[in-house]
Amino acid sequence: MFDTKIAIVLRNNLQSWQKLNVTAFLMSGIAGQNPEILGEAYKDRTGNLYNPLSIQPIIVLSAGDETMSTIHRRSLERGIISSLFIEEMFATGHDVANRAVFAEYGPQDAKVVGIAMRAEKKIVDKITKGATMHQ
């Protein structure tokens, strides 16, 4: 049904609150880059309005440190603009601080805890090879 795929890959040793936090942040980046993935607003039977949600399914995967680094490298090699969350961002409290700490690292030394992307299905599958379904 979709030519593209949205995948979120989380490092497999995160605490539950970290997994949820990272997933939310990463998906906000995907929605910001691809506003067309948002459908119409939801309305319940009494007329209350709710935010629109993604029209496309989202797969959540898990990987170890080495595979996370590989997935990050593959996404860069293929020119895929992704959402990335690094470990040091857990110690910050707002967007400006997040971007400042993020800028201190490069692909070689970033401790990636989460990455999300939307691209052609085959490309996403190749990039995320080695990751498993999140448990």
Residue pairs with C-beta under 8 A, 6 or more apart in sequence:
2 56
2 57
2 121
3 120
3 121
4 56
4 118
4 119
4 120
4 121
4 124
5 59
5 118
5 119
5 120
5 121
5 124
5 125
6 30
6 37
6 54
6 56
6 57
6 58
6 59
6 116
6 117
6 118
6 124
7 58
7 59
7 60
7 61
7 116
7 117
7 118
7 124
7 127
7 128
7 131
8 23
8 26
8 27
8 58
8 59
8 60
8 61
8 114
8 115
8 116
9 60
9 61
9 62
9 63
9 68
9 71
9 114
9 115
9 116
9 128
9 131
10 19
10 22
10 23
10 60
10 61
10 62
10 63
10 113
10 114
10 134
11 62
11 63
11 64
11 65
11 68
11 112
11 113
11 114
12 62
12 63
12 64
13 64
14 22
14 113
18 90
18 113
19 134
21 90
22 85
22 113
22 114
23 60
23 114
25 83
25 85
25 114
26 83
26 84
26 85
26 114
26 115
26 116
27 54
27 58
27 83
27 116
28 83
29 82
29 83
29 116
30 37
30 83
30 116
30 117
30 118
31 37
31 38
31 54
33 81
33 83
33 118
34 118
37 54
37 55
37 56
37 118
38 52
38 53
38 54
38 55
39 52
39 53
39 54
39 55
40 52
41 49
41 50
41 51
41 52
42 49
42 50
42 51
42 52
42 53
43 49
43 50
44 50
56 118
59 133
60 133
60 134
61 128
61 131
61 132
61 133
61 134
62 131
62 132
62 133
62 134
62 135
63 71
63 130
63 131
63 132
65 111
67 130
67 131
68 112
68 113
68 115
69 112
70 130
71 112
71 115
71 127
71 128
71 130
71 131
72 82
72 84
72 107
72 110
72 112
72 115
73 107
74 126
74 127
75 82
75 115
75 117
75 127
76 107
78 119
78 123
78 126
78 127
80 117
80 119
80 123
80 127
81 117
82 115
82 116
82 117
83 114
83 115
83 116
83 117
84 102
84 110
84 112
84 114
84 115
85 112
85 113
85 114
85 115
86 101
86 102
86 105
86 110
86 111
86 112
86 113
87 111
87 112
87 113
88 101
88 102
88 104
88 105
88 111
89 98
89 101
89 102
90 113
91 101
92 98
92 100
92 101
105 111
117 124
117 127
118 124
119 127
